[in-house]
Amino acid sequence: MCDPDGFEGRGIVLSKIADDRLWVEMPNGHRVVAVNAKKSKFELSEIQPGDKVAVFFSPSDMARGTILK
């Protein structure tokens, strides 16, 4: 995890918004905008709609997340 105060959740990629952003839907139906972690070992071009990803959330902003895996 990136920060001890945040938490990680898993979701499904809905679509790509821009070069570095994705819509991700969480299991509870909440949709978030997620970006790729800079230290990540994969490219966003490898991620397709329907793929399952792990998203890190900061407690201060639940509408945005960082893709971890």
matplotlib code that plots the C-alpha trace (Angstrom):
import matplotlib.pyplot as plt

x = [0.0, 1.1, -0.1, -1.0, -4.1, -5.6, -7.1, -7.2, -10.2, -10.8, -12.9, -13.6, -12.4, -15.4, -13.6, -10.6, -11.2, -7.8, -4.3, -3.7, -7.2, -9.8, -13.4, -13.4, -16.5, -16.2, -18.3, -20.7, -21.5, -19.4, -17.5, -14.2, -11.6, -8.3, -4.8, -1.7, 0.8, 4.1, 6.0, 3.8, 5.4, 2.6, 1.3, -2.3, -2.4, -2.3, -5.5, -8.8, -12.4, -13.6, -10.2, -10.1, -7.7, -6.6, -7.2, -5.7, -7.9, -7.0, -9.6, -9.8, -11.0, -13.1, -13.8, -10.2, -7.9, -4.5, -4.2, -1.8, -2.2]
y = [0.0, 3.5, 5.1, 3.6, 5.8, 4.7, 1.4, -0.9, -2.2, -4.3, -3.2, -3.8, -1.4, 0.1, 2.3, 4.6, 8.3, 9.6, 8.4, 8.0, 7.6, 4.9, 4.5, 1.7, 0.3, -1.1, -4.1, -1.8, 0.1, 3.1, 4.4, 6.1, 7.7, 5.8, 6.6, 4.4, 4.5, 5.9, 3.0, 0.5, -2.2, -2.2, 0.2, 1.4, 0.2, -3.4, -2.8, -3.4, -2.8, -5.8, -6.4, -6.6, -4.2, -3.2, 0.4, 2.4, 5.1, 8.0, 8.6, 12.3, 11.7, 8.6, 9.6, 9.1, 6.2, 4.8, 1.5, -0.8, -4.1]
z = [0.0, -0.7, 2.6, 5.9, 6.2, 2.9, 1.9, -1.1, -3.0, -6.1, -9.1, -12.8, -15.5, -17.4, -19.9, -20.6, -20.2, -21.4, -21.9, -18.1, -16.6, -16.3, -15.0, -12.4, -10.8, -7.3, -6.1, -4.2, -7.5, -6.7, -9.8, -9.5, -11.7, -11.4, -12.6, -13.0, -10.2, -11.3, -9.8, -11.5, -13.7, -16.3, -18.9, -19.0, -22.6, -21.2, -19.3, -21.1, -20.1, -18.1, -16.4, -12.6, -10.9, -7.4, -6.5, -3.6, -2.1, 0.1, 2.9, 1.9, -1.7, -2.4, -6.0, -7.2, -6.9, -7.9, -9.8, -8.0, -9.9]

ax = plt.figure().add_subplot(projection="3d")
ax.plot(x, y, z, "-o")
ax.set_aspect("equal")
plt.show()
